[in-house]
Amino acid sequence: MGATGADRQPSREAAIALIRRAVELGVEFIDTADVYGSGESERLIAEALHPYSANLLIATKGGFVPGEYLPNGLLPIDCRPERLRRMCDESLRRLKVERIDLYQLHTPDPAVPFEESIGALVELREAGKIDQIGLCNVGRGQLAAARAIAPIASLQNRYNLSDRMSDKVLEICAAEGITFLPWGPLSTGDGTAVATVAAQIGATAQQVALAWSLQRSPAMLPIPGTSSIAHLEQNMAALHITLTTDQIAALDNNEETTS
């Protein structure tokens, strides 16, 4: 979102260079959405990477409506089946693919029965337009309801050191083989324990947050927003950090550690 929105980069060239550098560094999963830059994100990904390599998985989403934000700070929602089908077709065109690897319901729509929205994704899969179905911003009940209709490959909720409200959902994902995609993984809260651990290992607080999430669960696949090549390379360096048991415990409890 931050890397490819039309108003987030100094130029299209910078955004394209960033996307290509991510793949050069070994990134094999790119998460986007039709609402990011009102479709600009998907267009830039295609311009940067199409034709896609066989080991690269592109995920996108549908559900939010581009436009002015509501008083609650969120975009309007429209998950009517007919709209989801139309949005998927538009994403297919922008990404220049015949089938989307992973298509995610960006959010439940209070005005539309949840099962109807999931049903639309099932129809898209049966039509060969998407391969796998994912969910975003849902709880345990909605996950169960969706799984009663179709296999769910991934779940994307906000999750980080300072927001662990999805712990129970994460446990289900780990037990059921569902990939958990935490958005906003770089948040560190008040940073007390994070700063201590970062100083111990010579890393940034954000690198510690990523390393913690990677060691938190085998189901975890963090998707940090990246706005520059320097930031991208910093995030990728977190793959080489292994936190000790004491450091993880301190981060879990937001306590200082001397080990």
C-alpha positions in Angstrom: 0.0 0.0 0.0 2.7 2.5 1.0 5.0 1.5 -1.7 2.8 1.7 -4.8 -0.1 4.1 -4.1 -0.2 6.9 -6.6 0.4 9.5 -3.9 3.1 7.5 -1.9 6.1 7.5 -4.3 8.1 10.3 -5.8 7.7 8.6 -9.2 6.5 5.5 -11.0 10.1 4.6 -11.7 10.9 4.6 -7.9 7.9 2.3 -7.2 8.8 -0.1 -10.0 12.4 -0.2 -8.9 11.3 -1.0 -5.3 9.1 -3.8 -6.4 11.8 -5.3 -8.6 14.4 -5.1 -5.8 12.0 -7.0 -3.5 12.0 -9.9 -5.9 15.7 -9.7 -6.4 16.1 -10.1 -2.7 14.1 -13.3 -2.7 10.5 -12.0 -1.9 8.1 -14.6 -3.3 4.8 -13.2 -2.0 3.4 -9.7 -2.8 0.2 -8.5 -1.2 -1.8 -5.7 -2.7 -5.5 -4.6 -3.1 -7.7 -3.0 -5.7 -8.2 0.0 -3.4 -4.5 0.8 -3.1 -4.0 3.8 -5.2 -7.4 3.1 -6.8 -5.9 0.3 -8.8 -2.5 1.9 -9.3 -0.8 -0.7 -7.1 -1.9 -3.5 -9.2 -0.9 -1.7 -12.4 2.6 -1.0 -11.1 3.1 -4.6 -10.0 2.3 -5.8 -13.5 4.5 -3.2 -15.1 7.4 -4.1 -12.8 7.1 -7.9 -12.9 4.9 -9.2 -15.7 5.4 -11.9 -17.0 5.6 -13.3 -13.4 8.1 -15.9 -12.4 6.6 -19.3 -11.5 7.6 -19.0 -7.8 6.0 -15.6 -7.3 2.6 -15.5 -5.7 0.5 -12.3 -6.1 -2.4 -11.7 -3.7 -5.0 -9.0 -4.0 -8.2 -8.1 -2.3 -11.7 -6.7 -2.9 -14.3 -5.1 -0.6 -13.4 -1.5 0.2 -14.5 1.3 -2.1 -11.9 4.0 -3.2 -12.9 7.5 -2.3 -13.3 9.7 0.7 -12.8 8.2 4.1 -15.7 7.8 6.5 -15.8 9.5 9.9 -14.4 6.3 11.4 -11.2 6.7 9.3 -12.1 3.7 7.0 -13.1 3.6 3.4 -16.7 2.7 2.5 -17.4 -1.0 2.1 -19.3 -2.8 -0.6 -19.0 -6.6 -0.7 -22.1 -7.4 -2.7 -21.5 -10.5 -4.8 -22.0 -8.7 -8.1 -19.5 -6.0 -7.1 -16.9 -8.5 -5.9 -17.1 -10.3 -9.2 -16.7 -7.0 -11.1 -13.8 -6.0 -8.9 -12.0 -9.3 -9.5 -12.4 -8.9 -13.2 -10.8 -5.4 -13.0 -7.9 -6.8 -10.9 -7.3 -9.5 -13.4 -7.0 -6.9 -16.1 -4.7 -4.7 -14.1 -2.4 -7.5 -13.0 -2.4 -9.0 -16.5 -3.3 -12.5 -15.4 -6.0 -15.0 -16.2 -6.2 -16.2 -12.6 -5.3 -14.5 -9.3 -3.2 -16.7 -7.0 -4.9 -15.6 -3.8 -8.0 -13.4 -3.8 -9.0 -12.0 -0.4 -12.2 -10.5 1.0 -10.8 -7.3 2.3 -13.3 -6.9 5.1 -16.8 -8.2 6.0 -19.6 -5.9 4.9 -22.2 -5.3 7.6 -24.8 -4.6 4.9 -24.3 -8.0 3.1 -24.7 -11.5 4.6 -21.1 -12.8 5.1 -22.0 -16.1 3.4 -23.1 -14.3 0.3 -19.7 -12.5 0.0 -17.9 -15.8 0.5 -20.2 -17.4 -2.0 -19.1 -14.9 -4.6 -15.5 -15.9 -4.1 -16.4 -19.5 -4.5 -18.0 -18.7 -7.8 -14.9 -16.9 -8.9 -12.8 -19.9 -8.0 -15.1 -22.3 -9.8 -14.9 -20.0 -12.9 -11.1 -20.3 -12.8 -10.5 -16.6 -12.1 -8.9 -17.2 -8.6 -6.9 -20.0 -7.2 -7.2 -19.7 -3.5 -9.5 -17.7 -1.1 -8.3 -15.5 1.7 -10.0 -13.4 4.4 -9.0 -10.1 6.0 -10.1 -8.5 9.3 -12.3 -11.3 10.6 -12.8 -13.1 13.9 -13.1 -16.8 14.8 -16.8 -16.9 14.1 -16.4 -15.5 10.6 -13.5 -17.8 9.9 -15.6 -20.8 10.9 -18.5 -19.6 8.8 -16.3 -19.2 5.8 -14.6 -22.5 6.2 -18.0 -24.2 6.3 -18.5 -22.9 2.7 -15.0 -23.2 1.2 -11.3 -23.9 2.0 -9.6 -20.8 3.3 -5.9 -20.5 2.5 -5.0 -17.3 4.4 -6.2 -14.9 7.0 -5.0 -11.3 7.3 -5.6 -9.4 10.5 -3.7 -6.6 12.3 -1.1 -8.3 14.6 2.1 -7.0 16.1 3.9 -6.6 19.4 1.3 -4.0 20.6 -1.8 -5.6 19.2 -2.4 -9.3 19.8 -6.1 -9.4 19.7 -6.0 -12.0 17.0 -4.0 -14.5 19.2 -6.9 -17.0 19.2 -7.4 -16.7 15.4 -3.6 -17.2 15.0 -3.9 -20.4 17.0 -6.6 -21.7 14.8 -4.6 -20.9 11.7 -1.5 -22.7 13.0 -3.6 -25.8 13.9 -5.5 -25.8 10.6 -2.7 -25.0 8.1 -4.0 -21.5 7.3 -1.4 -18.9 6.5 -1.7 -15.9 8.9 -0.7 -12.6 7.2 -0.3 -10.0 10.0 -0.7 -6.4 8.6 1.0 -3.6 10.5 3.7 -6.0 11.9 6.2 -3.2 12.5 4.3 -1.5 15.4 6.2 -1.8 18.6 3.9 -0.1 21.2 5.7 1.8 23.9 9.0 0.2 22.8 10.5 -0.5 26.2 11.4 -4.1 25.7 11.9 -3.7 22.0 14.5 -1.0 22.5 16.4 -3.2 25.0 16.5 -6.2 22.7 17.3 -4.0 19.7 20.3 -2.6 21.6 21.5 -6.1 22.6 21.6 -7.5 19.1 22.4 -4.3 17.1 19.1 -4.1 15.2 16.3 -1.6 14.8 13.1 -1.8 16.7 11.2 -2.7 13.5 13.7 -5.5 12.7 13.1 -6.9 16.2 9.3 -6.7 15.7 9.6 -8.7 12.4 11.9 -11.3 13.9 9.5 -11.7 16.8 6.6 -12.2 14.5 8.5 -14.8 12.4 9.3 -16.8 15.5 5.8 -16.4 17.0 4.2 -19.1 14.9 4.9 -21.3 11.9 1.7 -20.0 10.3 3.0 -16.4 10.3 4.0 -14.6 7.1 4.4 -10.9 7.9 3.6 -8.3 5.2 5.4 -5.1 6.2 4.6 -2.0 4.2 7.8 -0.8 2.5 8.3 2.7 1.1 11.9 2.7 0.0 14.6 0.3 -1.1 16.6 1.1 2.1 13.5 0.2 4.2 13.0 -2.9 2.2 16.6 -4.1 2.7 16.3 -3.3 6.4 13.1 -5.4 6.6 14.7 -8.3 4.8 17.7 -8.3 7.2 15.3 -9.3 9.9 15.2 -12.8 8.4 18.7 -13.4 9.7 17.8 -12.5 13.3 17.2 -15.2 15.8 15.8 -14.1 19.2 16.6 -16.0 22.4 14.0 -17.5 24.6 14.5 -14.8 27.2 14.3 -12.0 24.6 11.0 -13.4 23.2 9.6 -13.7 26.7 10.6 -10.1 27.4 8.9 -8.9 24.2 5.8 -11.0 25.0 5.6 -9.4 28.4 7.0 -6.0 27.4 9.7 -6.3 30.1 13.3 -5.5 30.0 15.8 -8.3 29.7 19.5 -8.5 30.4 20.2 -11.9 28.7 
